Amino acid sequence: MDNLETFRIETRAWLEANCPPEMRRPVQGEEDACWGGRHPVFQSDAQRLWLERMAAKGWTVPEWPREYGGGGLTRDEAKILREEMRALGCRPPLTSFGISMLGPALLKYGSEEQKREHLPKITRGEIRWCQGYSEPGAGSDLASLQTRAEDKGDQFLVNGSKIWTTYANKADWIFCLVRTDPNAPKHEGISFVLFDMESAGVSTKPITLISGASPFCETFFDDVLVPKANLVGKLNKGWDVAKYLLTHERDMIGGMGSTGESRSLGQIASETVGTDNGMLADTALRGQIAAYEIDALAFRLTMERVGDMAKLGQAHPAVSSLLKYYGTELNKRRMELMMSAGGSDALEWEGERSHEGRTARAWLRSKGNSIEGGTSEIQLNIIAKRILGLPGA
């Protein structure tokens, strides 16, 4: 028996012994996920226990180095862990912008002191992060940002605002793009800084969406003092950090397209449209669901393949745009089918039976997937120019 097969057997046994039964079903929306933070809110003791056990193994971030709280697994070992978690139905123990976005940027650009200070807290879910990128006048044209940071000796004095800051009102720290040289070309003179959301001068205002939820915020900085030790990378070279982080953000958002539900679309539809000889009575809907499930499986395998190529240094730098585009469009398609499969019941907006309109609200929320993290149109432009090399793109 080779080492990987031994690892698989041991991993399977550990998961079976340590993953609580309540954690062996898909996350039902953002509020059902475990976000951690200084003052974590756990949906159950099982959720808390699952995070503690996985964090102790370093398996919240299995491929990060052990010295920073990770699992130190090889690429193949981490793939086996994902496969065994999927086979058992284990949900992710922690949802974190620190894991999916900031962590990779710190591993590449952070100082040793920054890595040792922030990465272990991310792996254990002790600090919840938010992202300070977009501004009222700088969305797709992010490099036009105007939030400024003035040099005040050992500190920066930050003034300005951000918008669409996801869960800024619940976050403990923010990773933020600021302009440190107002006279430089717009892609230069930008720096990448970290600071505590409890700092004097930081305030947030939630933005209510069409779904009735409010994950996004306006975030305001009024004379916020930020230690220069919190500068990541070089002064005025934050755009390099920002671009690298965006590739991981797009991978994260694209991953929505491979997310499953506790029941298949076919099972949900069978309860509303009925079956004929064991198949959905609505042949058109049956075909649409089958086509979606084939595409979703192909996309999941593509993400695995691209992940393997990335770790070998063989993936195209712009492939994250391809994954982001297709994954978000696939997720919108899934939510459209959820509404069709649910029939008129899926339109229910309130009430215990529909879990306060979970399906309808998720359907409306999915419309933003192709905007956040760079619009689908922007991603198509990147794909056309950098991957396909189309003339004039």
C-alpha positions in Angstrom: 0.0 0.0 0.0 1.5 3.4 -1.0 1.6 6.5 1.2 -1.3 8.2 -0.5 -3.6 5.2 0.0 -2.6 5.0 3.6 -3.3 8.8 4.0 -6.7 8.3 2.4 -7.7 5.5 4.8 -6.5 7.4 7.8 -8.2 10.6 6.6 -11.5 8.8 6.0 -11.3 7.3 9.5 -10.5 10.6 11.1 -13.4 12.4 9.3 -15.9 9.7 10.2 -14.8 9.9 13.9 -14.6 13.7 14.1 -17.1 15.3 11.8 -20.4 15.7 13.7 -23.5 14.4 11.9 -25.0 17.9 11.8 -22.0 19.0 9.8 -22.5 16.4 7.1 -25.0 18.4 5.1 -24.5 21.4 2.8 -24.5 24.9 4.1 -27.9 26.5 3.7 -26.9 30.0 2.7 -24.4 32.5 4.0 -25.9 32.8 7.4 -25.6 29.1 8.0 -21.9 29.1 7.4 -19.2 29.4 10.1 -17.5 32.8 9.7 -15.5 32.9 13.0 -14.2 36.2 14.3 -13.4 37.9 17.6 -17.0 37.3 18.7 -18.1 34.3 16.7 -21.7 33.3 16.5 -22.1 29.5 16.1 -25.3 28.0 14.8 -24.7 25.0 17.0 -22.2 23.3 19.3 -21.5 20.9 16.4 -20.4 23.8 14.2 -18.1 25.1 16.9 -16.6 21.6 17.5 -16.1 21.0 13.8 -14.1 24.2 13.5 -12.0 23.5 16.5 -11.2 20.0 15.4 -10.3 20.9 11.8 -8.3 24.0 12.9 -6.3 21.8 15.4 -5.3 19.6 12.4 -4.6 22.6 10.2 -7.2 21.4 7.8 -9.1 24.7 7.5 -6.2 25.5 5.1 -4.6 22.1 4.5 -1.9 23.2 2.0 -0.7 26.2 4.0 2.6 25.7 5.9 2.4 24.3 9.4 4.3 27.2 10.9 1.4 29.5 10.0 -1.3 27.2 11.2 -1.9 25.2 8.1 -1.9 21.5 7.5 1.3 21.3 5.5 -0.3 18.8 3.1 1.0 18.1 -0.4 -1.2 18.9 -3.4 -2.2 15.2 -3.7 -3.0 14.9 0.0 -5.1 18.0 0.0 -7.0 16.6 -3.0 -7.7 13.4 -1.2 -8.9 15.3 1.8 -11.4 17.2 -0.4 -12.5 14.0 -2.0 -13.1 12.3 1.4 -14.9 15.3 2.8 -17.2 15.3 -0.3 -17.8 11.6 0.0 -18.9 11.9 3.6 -20.8 15.2 3.0 -18.6 17.2 5.3 -19.2 20.9 5.0 -16.3 23.4 5.1 -15.5 24.1 8.8 -14.8 27.8 8.1 -15.9 30.4 5.5 -13.3 33.2 5.5 -12.1 36.0 3.2 -8.9 35.6 5.1 -8.5 32.1 3.7 -9.8 32.7 0.2 -8.3 36.1 -0.5 -5.9 37.7 2.1 -4.1 34.6 3.1 -2.6 33.8 -0.3 -1.6 37.4 -0.7 0.2 37.4 2.6 2.0 34.2 1.8 3.4 35.8 -1.3 3.9 39.4 -0.3 3.7 39.7 3.5 6.7 40.1 5.8 7.6 37.2 8.1 6.2 39.2 11.0 2.9 39.8 9.2 2.6 36.1 8.3 3.1 35.0 11.9 0.8 37.6 13.2 -2.2 37.1 10.9 -2.1 33.7 9.3 -2.5 31.5 12.4 -5.5 33.7 13.5 -7.0 33.2 10.0 -6.6 29.4 10.1 -8.3 29.2 13.6 -11.1 31.6 12.6 -10.2 34.1 15.2 -10.3 37.2 13.0 -13.0 38.0 10.4 -11.7 40.0 7.4 -13.4 42.2 4.9 -12.1 43.7 1.6 -11.7 47.4 1.0 -11.5 47.7 -2.8 -14.4 49.3 -4.7 -15.4 52.9 -4.2 -18.3 54.9 -5.4 -16.3 56.2 -8.4 -14.0 53.1 -8.7 -15.7 49.9 -9.5 -14.7 48.1 -12.6 -12.0 50.8 -13.0 -10.7 50.0 -9.6 -7.3 51.8 -10.2 -9.2 55.1 -10.1 -9.6 54.7 -6.3 -9.3 57.9 -4.3 -9.1 56.8 -0.7 -5.9 58.4 0.4 -3.2 57.6 3.0 -0.9 60.4 4.0 2.5 59.8 5.5 2.6 60.7 9.2 5.9 59.3 10.2 5.3 55.8 11.7 1.7 55.9 10.6 -0.6 56.6 7.7 -3.6 58.9 8.0 -6.4 57.3 5.9 -9.4 59.2 4.6 -12.0 58.2 2.1 -14.7 55.6 1.6 -15.4 52.1 0.1 -18.6 50.6 -1.2 -19.9 47.0 -1.6 -17.7 46.0 1.4 -19.1 42.6 2.1 -19.9 42.1 5.8 -17.9 45.2 6.8 -20.3 45.7 9.7 -19.3 42.2 11.0 -15.6 42.2 10.2 -12.8 42.6 12.7 -10.1 43.8 10.2 -10.0 45.0 6.7 -7.4 44.6 3.8 -7.6 47.9 2.0 -6.3 49.7 -1.1 -5.3 53.3 -0.5 -3.6 55.9 -2.7 -0.2 56.9 -1.2 1.1 58.9 -4.2 -1.7 61.1 -5.7 0.7 62.4 -8.4 1.6 58.9 -9.9 -0.3 57.3 -12.8 -3.5 55.6 -11.5 -2.1 52.1 -11.5 0.9 53.3 -9.5 0.9 55.1 -6.2 -1.5 52.6 -4.7 -0.6 50.7 -1.5 -2.1 47.7 0.3 -2.7 48.1 4.0 -4.3 46.2 6.9 -6.1 47.7 9.8 -8.5 47.0 12.6 -12.2 47.9 12.0 -12.4 49.1 15.6 -9.9 51.9 14.8 -11.1 55.4 15.6 -12.7 57.0 12.5 -14.0 53.8 10.9 -17.7 53.5 10.3 -20.1 51.4 8.2 -23.6 51.6 6.8 -25.3 48.5 5.4 -26.7 48.5 1.9 -30.0 46.6 1.6 -30.3 44.5 -1.5 -33.3 43.5 -3.6 -33.3 40.1 -1.7 -34.0 42.0 1.5 -30.6 40.9 2.9 -27.7 43.2 3.6 -24.3 41.6 3.2 -22.8 44.8 1.6 -21.9 48.0 3.3 -20.6 51.5 2.7 -17.4 52.0 4.7 -16.1 55.3 5.8 -12.6 56.3 6.9 -12.2 59.7 8.7 -8.6 60.4 9.9 -7.9 56.7 10.6 -4.4 56.1 11.9 -2.8 52.9 10.4 0.7 51.7 11.5 3.2 51.5 8.7 4.0 48.0 9.9 0.7 47.1 8.4 1.8 47.9 4.8 1.8 44.7 2.8 4.5 44.6 0.0 6.2 47.8 -1.1 5.0 51.3 -0.8 3.1 52.4 -4.0 3.2 48.9 -5.3 -0.1 47.7 -3.9 -1.6 47.1 -7.4 0.6 44.1 -7.7 -0.8 42.7 -4.4 -4.3 43.7 -5.5 -4.1 41.9 -8.8 -2.8 38.7 -7.2 -5.5 38.8 -4.6 -8.2 39.3 -7.2 -7.3 36.0 -8.9 -8.1 34.2 -5.7 -11.3 36.2 -5.2 -12.5 35.2 -8.6 -11.6 31.6 -8.0 -13.7 31.8 -4.8 -16.7 33.5 -6.5 -16.4 31.1 -9.4 -16.6 28.2 -7.0 -20.3 29.1 -6.4 -21.0 27.2 -9.6 -19.9 23.9 -8.1 -21.9 24.3 -4.8 -24.5 21.6 -4.2 -27.8 21.5 -2.2 -28.9 19.0 0.4 -31.3 17.6 -2.3 -30.8 17.4 -6.0 -32.8 19.7 -8.3 -34.6 16.6 -9.6 -35.8 15.7 -6.1 -37.1 19.2 -5.5 -38.9 19.3 -8.9 -40.4 15.8 -8.4 -42.4 17.1 -5.4 -44.0 19.9 -7.4 -44.4 18.6 -11.0 -44.7 14.9 -10.2 -43.1 11.9 -11.9 -43.9 9.6 -14.8 -42.3 6.1 -14.6 -39.8 7.4 -12.1 -38.8 10.4 -14.2 -39.9 14.0 -14.0 -43.2 14.5 -15.7 -42.1 17.8 -17.1 -39.8 16.7 -19.9 -38.5 20.2 -20.7 -37.5 20.8 -17.1 -36.0 17.3 -16.9 -33.7 18.1 -19.8 -32.7 21.4 -18.4 -31.8 19.9 -15.0 -29.8 17.1 -16.7 -27.9 19.6 -18.8 -27.1 21.7 -15.8 -25.9 18.7 -13.7 -23.6 17.6 -16.5 -22.2 21.1 -16.9 -21.8 21.5 -13.1 -19.9 18.2 -12.9 -17.6 19.3 -15.8 -17.0 22.6 -14.1 -16.1 21.0 -10.8 -13.6 18.8 -12.6 -12.2 21.8 -14.5 -11.7 23.6 -11.2 -9.8 20.6 -9.8 -7.6 20.4 -13.0 -6.9 24.2 -13.0 -6.0 23.9 -9.3 -3.5 21.2 -10.0 -2.0 23.2 -12.9 -1.8 26.3 -10.8 0.2 24.5 -8.1 2.6 23.2 -10.8 2.9 26.8 -12.2 1.3 25.7 -15.5 -2.0 27.6 -15.3 -2.6 30.7 -17.4 -2.6 33.8 -15.2 -6.0 34.9 -16.5 -7.7 31.5 -16.0 -9.4 32.9 -12.8 -11.4 35.2 -15.1 -12.7 32.2 -17.0 -13.6 30.3 -13.8 -15.2 33.4 -12.3 -17.3 34.0 -15.4 -18.5 30.5 -15.9 -19.0 29.7 -12.3 -21.2 32.7 -11.5 -23.3 32.2 -14.7 -23.7 28.6 -13.7 -24.8 29.5 -10.2 -27.4 31.9 -11.6 -28.6 29.1 -13.9 -28.9 26.8 -10.9 -31.0 29.3 -9.0 -33.3 29.8 -12.0 -33.8 26.0 -12.1 -34.4 26.0 -8.3 -37.2 28.5 -8.8 -38.6 26.4 -11.7 -38.3 23.2 -9.7 -40.0 24.7 -6.7 -43.0 25.8 -8.6 -45.3 28.5 -7.0 -44.0 27.5 -3.6 -40.6 28.9 -4.5 -42.1 32.3 -4.7 -43.0 32.4 -1.0 -41.2 35.3 0.6 -42.0 34.8 4.3 -43.0 32.0 6.6 -41.6 29.0 8.4 -42.4 26.6 5.6 -40.1 28.4 3.1 -37.5 29.3 5.7 -38.4 33.0 5.2 -38.3 32.7 1.5 -34.8 31.2 1.3 -35.1 30.1 -2.3 -36.6 33.3 -3.7 -34.1 35.4 -1.8 -31.1 33.3 -2.9 -32.4 33.5 -6.5 -32.4 37.3 -6.3 -29.0 37.4 -4.5 -27.5 35.3 -7.3 -28.0 38.2 -9.7 -25.1 40.0 -8.1 -22.7 37.1 -8.7 -21.9 38.3 -12.2 -21.2 41.8 -10.9 -19.1 41.4 -7.8 -15.5 40.6 -8.2 -15.5 42.1 -11.7 -18.5 42.0 -14.0 -19.0 39.2 -16.5 -18.4 41.7 -19.3 -15.0 42.6 -17.7 -14.1 38.9 -17.4 -15.1 38.2 -21.0 -12.8 41.1 -22.1 -9.9 39.6 -20.1 -10.5 36.2 -21.6 -10.7 37.6 -25.1 -7.5 39.6 -24.7 -5.3 37.5 -22.5 -6.4 33.9 -23.2 -7.8 33.9 -26.7 -5.5 36.7 -28.0 -8.3 38.1 -30.2 -7.4 41.1 -32.3 -8.7 44.4 -31.1 -9.7 43.0 -27.7 
